[in-house]
Amino acid sequence: MAHPPQQNVPDLDAPGPAHTVVYPGANKTRNYPIIVQIQAPQYTHITDIPIDCSGANCSISIAADGKSATVTITANTAMTSSRPFNVSVAADANAPLAGGQYSGSFTYDSDTTPLTVNITPGAPGNLQIATSNAPSNGGVRIQSVPPTSSGASAGLQPNDVITAIDGLPTPNIGTYYQVMNNYRVGATVPFTVQRGGQTITVQVTLEP
């Protein structure tokens, strides 16, 4: 008998708070140690595994990026697994603007079942900068950067010329906005910038 599927499929805002996916107990007698391995769905990360370990010993390891986790459960005797198992996940800010349904995996003592979430659609991001076209479709020149904006925090400066966003060319203001409309508020996106004859990459978090 495989482990029962998750009880709920949460809707996650990106970025936004974590929600808990609940797996019911399998009511299956298992020998210890039990290894639980979790792979987060694409564009999400695991934030917590709030597990009830009364009567057993638990070791929980969540990867630094939250993309995977391992739980080791040990006890002196075989036990029937009747308790639910919870996994808290949050959506990444860089999730696609359109959102969608994404699945990872939940493996409990070699029984594997999907870990599925919905990511809600987002609003297109922008930057509080004044721009103009550089000559000859050479990019988008920054005229000014408000000191309290995310662009200023990222290091963008007046007279920088943005030539690409996330590897997509931005030869003029029209294409600049077309590319920006692919990314949601809160996403951190690499900007390719010409500054003083040098090409640099600046990680910019998009604003409303």
C-alpha positions as CSV (number, residue, x, y, z in Angstrom):
1,M,0.0,0.0,0.0
2,A,1.5,3.4,-1.1
3,H,1.5,6.3,1.3
4,P,-1.8,8.3,1.0
5,P,-1.8,11.4,-1.2
6,Q,-1.7,14.9,0.2
7,Q,-4.9,16.2,1.7
8,N,-4.7,19.7,0.3
9,V,-3.2,21.6,-2.6
10,P,-2.3,25.1,-1.3
11,D,-2.5,28.3,-3.4
12,L,0.9,30.1,-2.9
13,D,1.5,33.8,-3.6
14,A,5.0,34.5,-5.0
15,P,6.6,36.0,-2.9
16,G,4.3,35.2,0.0
17,P,3.9,33.2,3.2
18,A,4.4,29.5,3.5
19,H,1.5,27.1,3.5
20,T,1.4,23.6,4.9
21,V,0.8,20.4,2.8
22,V,-0.7,17.6,5.0
23,Y,-0.1,13.9,4.3
24,P,-2.4,11.6,6.3
25,G,-1.0,8.7,8.2
26,A,-0.8,5.5,6.3
27,N,-1.8,3.2,9.1
28,K,0.9,0.9,8.0
29,T,3.4,-0.9,10.4
30,R,6.9,0.1,9.5
31,N,10.3,-0.9,10.9
32,Y,12.7,1.8,11.9
33,P,14.7,3.8,10.9
34,I,12.3,5.4,8.5
35,I,13.7,7.9,6.0
36,V,11.5,10.6,4.6
37,Q,12.8,12.5,1.5
38,I,11.0,15.6,0.1
39,Q,11.7,17.4,-3.1
40,A,10.1,20.8,-3.3
41,P,8.0,21.7,-6.4
42,Q,9.7,23.9,-8.9
43,Y,9.7,27.6,-7.9
44,T,9.1,26.7,-4.3
45,H,11.2,26.0,-1.2
46,I,10.6,24.1,2.0
47,T,10.5,26.3,5.1
48,D,9.6,23.9,7.9
49,I,8.6,20.3,8.7
50,P,6.5,20.5,11.8
51,I,6.5,16.9,12.8
52,D,5.2,15.2,15.9
53,C,8.0,12.9,17.1
54,S,6.6,11.8,20.5
55,G,7.6,8.1,21.0
56,A,10.4,8.4,18.5
57,N,13.5,10.4,17.7
58,C,13.6,12.6,14.6
59,S,16.4,14.2,12.7
60,I,15.4,16.9,10.3
61,S,17.7,18.4,7.6
62,I,16.4,21.0,5.1
63,A,18.8,22.1,2.3
64,A,20.1,25.6,2.5
65,D,18.1,26.5,-0.6
66,G,15.0,24.7,0.7
67,K,14.7,22.6,-2.4
68,S,15.0,19.3,-0.6
69,A,14.7,17.9,2.9
70,T,15.4,14.6,4.7
71,V,13.8,13.4,7.9
72,T,15.1,10.3,9.8
73,I,12.8,8.7,12.3
74,T,14.1,6.1,14.7
75,A,12.4,4.1,17.5
76,N,13.1,0.9,19.4
77,T,10.2,-1.1,18.0
78,A,8.1,-1.2,14.8
79,M,5.2,1.1,15.0
80,T,2.0,1.8,13.0
81,S,2.3,5.2,11.2
82,S,-1.1,6.9,11.9
83,R,0.0,10.5,12.5
84,P,-0.2,13.1,9.7
85,F,3.0,14.4,8.2
86,N,3.2,18.1,7.5
87,V,5.5,20.0,5.0
88,S,5.5,23.8,4.9
89,V,6.4,25.3,1.5
90,A,6.6,28.9,0.1
91,A,6.7,30.1,-3.5
92,D,9.9,31.8,-4.8
93,A,9.7,35.4,-5.9
94,N,11.1,34.3,-9.3
95,A,8.1,32.1,-10.1
96,P,6.6,32.7,-13.6
97,L,4.3,35.6,-13.8
98,A,1.4,33.4,-15.0
99,G,1.8,31.0,-12.0
100,G,0.6,27.5,-12.5
101,Q,0.6,24.0,-10.8
102,Y,3.9,22.4,-9.9
103,S,4.8,19.1,-8.3
104,G,7.7,17.7,-6.4
105,S,7.8,14.5,-4.4
106,F,7.2,13.1,-1.0
107,T,8.9,9.7,-0.2
108,Y,8.0,8.1,3.1
109,D,10.0,4.9,3.7
110,S,10.3,4.2,-0.1
111,D,6.6,5.0,-0.8
112,T,6.5,8.0,-3.2
113,T,3.6,10.4,-3.9
114,P,3.6,13.9,-5.4
115,L,3.9,17.1,-3.5
116,T,1.7,19.5,-5.5
117,V,1.1,23.2,-5.1
118,N,-0.6,26.0,-7.1
119,I,1.3,29.3,-7.6
120,T,-1.1,32.2,-8.1
121,P,-0.6,34.7,-11.0
122,G,1.3,37.8,-10.2
123,A,1.5,41.5,-11.2
124,P,4.3,42.6,-13.7
125,G,7.2,44.2,-12.0
126,N,8.8,47.6,-12.8
127,L,11.5,50.0,-11.7
128,Q,11.3,53.5,-10.5
129,I,13.9,54.9,-12.9
130,A,13.7,57.5,-15.7
131,T,15.0,56.2,-19.0
132,S,15.6,57.2,-22.6
133,N,16.7,55.3,-25.7
134,A,20.5,55.1,-26.2
135,P,21.7,55.9,-29.8
136,S,21.4,53.3,-32.6
137,N,19.2,50.8,-30.6
138,G,22.1,50.4,-28.2
139,G,20.0,49.9,-25.1
140,V,18.1,51.9,-22.5
141,R,19.9,54.7,-20.8
142,I,19.1,55.5,-17.2
143,Q,18.5,59.2,-16.6
144,S,17.8,59.1,-12.9
145,V,17.5,56.6,-10.0
146,P,15.5,57.6,-6.9
147,P,17.7,57.0,-3.9
148,T,15.1,54.9,-2.0
149,S,14.3,52.6,-5.0
150,S,15.3,49.0,-5.4
151,G,17.3,50.0,-8.5
152,A,19.5,52.3,-6.3
153,S,19.8,49.5,-3.7
154,A,21.0,47.2,-6.5
155,G,23.6,49.7,-7.6
156,L,22.1,51.1,-10.8
157,Q,23.4,54.5,-11.6
158,P,22.5,57.4,-13.9
159,N,24.0,57.0,-17.4
160,D,24.1,53.2,-17.1
161,V,22.8,51.6,-20.3
162,I,20.7,48.5,-19.9
163,T,21.4,46.2,-22.8
164,A,19.6,43.0,-21.5
165,I,17.4,41.7,-18.8
166,D,17.9,38.0,-17.8
167,G,19.8,37.5,-21.0
168,L,17.0,39.0,-23.2
169,P,18.2,42.0,-25.3
170,T,16.7,45.4,-24.6
171,P,17.8,47.6,-27.6
172,N,15.1,50.2,-26.8
173,I,12.5,51.3,-24.4
174,G,9.7,49.3,-26.2
175,T,11.6,46.0,-25.8
176,Y,12.6,46.9,-22.3
177,Y,9.0,47.0,-21.2
178,Q,8.1,43.9,-23.2
179,V,10.8,42.0,-21.3
180,M,9.9,43.5,-17.9
181,N,6.3,42.3,-18.4
182,N,7.5,38.7,-18.1
183,Y,8.5,39.1,-14.4
184,R,6.5,39.6,-11.3
185,V,6.8,42.1,-8.5
186,G,9.4,40.9,-6.1
187,A,11.4,38.9,-8.6
188,T,15.2,39.4,-8.6
189,V,16.4,39.6,-12.2
190,P,19.9,40.1,-13.7
191,F,20.3,43.3,-15.6
192,T,23.2,43.5,-18.1
193,V,24.5,47.1,-18.0
194,Q,27.1,49.1,-19.9
195,R,29.0,51.5,-17.5
196,G,32.1,53.4,-18.5
197,G,33.0,51.0,-21.3
198,Q,32.6,48.0,-19.1
199,T,29.8,45.3,-19.1
200,I,28.5,44.4,-15.6
201,T,25.6,42.4,-14.3
202,V,23.4,43.9,-11.5
203,Q,20.8,41.8,-9.6
204,V,17.7,44.0,-9.4
205,T,14.5,43.3,-7.4
206,L,11.4,44.5,-9.3
207,E,8.9,46.9,-7.7
208,P,5.2,47.5,-8.4
